[in-house]
């Protein structure tokens, strides 16, 4: 996600161009977000959120209102430095992409307080990491976005880390990729990689394991353009969709197979009195139920919206909305989001 003058996924993730940090485009965070809901007894169930004030907070899955987080990772020892993309693996670990720290820090899922990471992922050229996505085999993808604002240099592209490794084994970058400001990324259950380029509204999809200066297998742009702050995908039966967070417009939804030219969204979860969304940072498209639940960070409102949708993906509408916000929550310009069941 990026920051309001910036954005980035998330991840997926997702990323968000935060006005307070400078214009970006893009997680992660996650947030880049993982494409399917994570089932992992070692990482306690909850909603995990990165904040621009260098903290990570988690809430109960049923949290609502002005509620204190279950746990909070914060302090000098954590190594958090503008954390954006966030994800969880199946081995009990949380991963956080630190844009101004040029690293991905890894913590036990039960961590709280001023805890040091157990591992740090880094690579030559991996400056300004923003989007983060974790695949079905616990491999880690990290997008780097030097053009996203409040950045720390680096190569524009995506870095891959094998399960359990702190050393990148390959990257995806170059003119053929079409990547310009890859602020957020996502993976589907087949390991296809979805890259959202913040400014200009371009989405590119790459084959599993694509590396080097590879061409995408398909791509599309948003009809009318848009500042893509975050991306998440649903890839389960009945929940096939690409969700894109766009400030001022809401969450645009496209078919998972979308590609070819400028496309209009199949549906949009638009701001309304029920969903008072201003600046969608991270998105998490939760496949554990049908119709899906969509979790959204609102960077401007210091809030998390839990949206139970209605309909069939990607033609979804807003059903009920649960809101987490208030001074007790510790939400402070939230960026990335992931969910663990």
Number of C-alpha atoms within 10 A of each C-alpha: 51 46 32 27 18 29 44 53 50 50 51 50 47 50 55 52 35 30 18 14 20 18 23 33 37 49 53 50 48 49 50 50 42 43 33 25 19 22 16 17 13 15 21 18 18 20 23 26 31 36 24 22 16 19 23 30 23 26 21 19 14 10 18 18 14 15 16 21 19 16 17 21 21 19 14 11 12 21 22 29 22 26 35 48 46 43 36 32 26 17 15 15 19 22 26 38 40 27 30 21 19 25 24 31 25 23 21 18 19 14 18 17 14 15 16 19 19 11 16 18 21 20 19 11 16 27 24 30 42 52 49 42 42 33 24 17 12 16 16 26 22 41 42 32 37 27 24 36 28 22 24 19 19 18 21 24 27 26 26 24 21 16 14 13 14 18 15 18 12 16 23 22 23 17 10 12 21 20 23 23 30 41 53 51 46 42 33 24 16 12 18 17 23 26 36 42 31 36 25 18 23 25 27 22 24 21 16 12 13 20 19 15 15 16 20 19 14 16 21 16 21 19 14 10 16 20 30 40 47 52 48 41 34 29 19 18 9 16 25 21 25 27 27 33 36 25 25 14 17 22 27 23 24 23 19 17 12 17 17 10 12 15 15 14 19 14 17 21 21 18 17 11 6 14 19 16 25 19 28 37 47 48 43 40 29 29 22 16 12 17 20 23 22 21 23 30 34 27 32 20 18 20 25 28 21 23 22 20 20 16 14 15 24 23 18 21 18 19 14 13 17 17 19 21 21 16 11 12 21 22 29 22 25 34 49 49 41 40 29 23 16
